[in-house]
Amino acid sequence: MPELKRRLTLHRNSLKKIRQEIIDMTTVGINGHSAIPQTTAELTELAAAGGQLGISQENIIDFTEVMAQMGTATNLVGEEGAATLARFQNVMGVGQNEIRNIGSAIVDLGNHSATTESEIAAMALRMGKYGSSVRMSAADVLGYSAALSSLGIEAQMGGSAIGRTWLSIHRNSRCKRRRGFDEIRKSTAVRVRKNLKSSGILTAPVHLTDY
């Protein structure tokens, strides 16, 4: 595991402990969970990717296990999937120890929406910087991402359009005697539709009033 050691700057004892936990993941399972049907080499790559993305030594095993579990159950796989979730957590200011909650939320939304987990994650990463600016939670951003992805809106353009809408609403709320975001949320559907149309994303009428 020289690559893992290099990316995490591990001491010998720490590397040995992580190596054993990765082996256990593929054989007997850890944390009361079943063994993961991936090779130690594949799990080591996930751990190394996490280390490169800033996941700490204390959280690297949880991160690796969650990403491996998602890789076997969803289409959010490998180093690309790991990079997406790690960056989303960073943008939203979510603690690294919350990776399991983030992963569970994405899987649940994927199971109950007409979209995939990778599309939700991609949209959430795109929208995250706007969401954090208007003090939305990671759960809020993921919920919006699932709803928009289910409408067939792509992350690259749709995420930016919705993000600009959030910023516009937030600025307006600050100018009008500190009226909160919730007090003007009824205007969201109109603003979203206008923003999407001006961006050339929306070509057919959709109903957004319930989001």
Secondary structure, DSSP 8 states (H G I E B T S, - for coil): -HHHHHHHT--HHHHHHHHHHHHHHHHT-STT----SS-HHHHHHHHHHHHHTT--TTTHHHHHHHHHHHHHHSS--HHHHHHHHHHHHHHHT--GGGHHHHHHHHHHHHHTSSS-HHHHHHHHHHHHHHHHHTT--HHHHHHHHHHHHHTT--HHHHHHHHHHHHHHHHHHHHHTTT--GGGGGGGHHHHHHHHHHHTT---S----TT-
